[in-house]
């Protein structure tokens, strides 16, 4: 009886947040198998926003970030964040 664990990004989505910027949503599945038969699957989700450092993301997520997180999108995101900031 051999147990194995694999991790795969099984869903990558781009969500238009309006205002000229997008967020990339990434779902990662961890699959536990016994003798090549799946016995468990769990999920972890995270997002990549325009100002995030995406250098450690997968090549697919990096390609999407390079495409959608342009200088214009970063500026729009920063303006939206500033507009929604709570006063100090």
N, C-alpha and C positions, 0 to 999 in steps of 0.2 A: 504494500500500500504506500504509494508515493504522494505526498502533498506538495503542491506548488502554488506560488502566488505570482500573479502578473498584474501590472498596472498599465492602463491605457487611457488616453484622452479620447473618450467616446462621443463627446459633443462639444463643439466650439461654435458659438453664436455671436453675431454682431447685433447689438441693440442700439437703434437710433434714439438718442435721448432728447432730440430736438435742440434747437439753438446752435446747430453746426458741429456737434461732436457725438461720438459713439463710444460705447463700452463693449468690450469683448468679454463674454461669459464662457468659462471653461469648466467642463465637468470631467472629472477623472474617476474612473472605476477601478477598484481593487478587487480582483477575482481570485478566490481560493478554489483550487481543484484537487480532487482525489482521483488518481489514476485517469487523468484527462477528462473527468466529469466535474462540471461546476457544482460546488456545494454552497458557495456563499459569494455575494457581490455587494459591495458597499460603495458609496459615492462621496466625493469631496468636490465642492464647487468654489471657484474664486473668480474675481473679475479683474480685468486689466483696463484701467482708465488712461486717458491721454497723457497724464503727467507721470505715470508709473514707469519704473525701470523694468523693461520687458526682456532684458538681455539674458536672463536665466530661463525664459519660457521656451517651449518647444519651437522647432523651426516653423511649424504651421502658424502658431500664435504670433511669432515674431514677424512673419510675412504679412499677416493681417494687420498687426499694429503699425508696421511700416506703411501700409496702404492707407489705413484709416486715421492714424494719429499724426496728421500733418501739422505744420506750424500753425496753420489757421485753426485747426481743431483744438490744438493745445491752448491757443489764445481764447477761443470761445469757452472752453472748459474752465480756464482760470477766471474768466469774467463771470461765469455762472457761479463758481464757488465763492467769489468775492461778494456777489450780490446776495448770496444766501448765508453769508457769515453772520454769526451772532455778534452784537456789539460787546465790547469788552468792558 
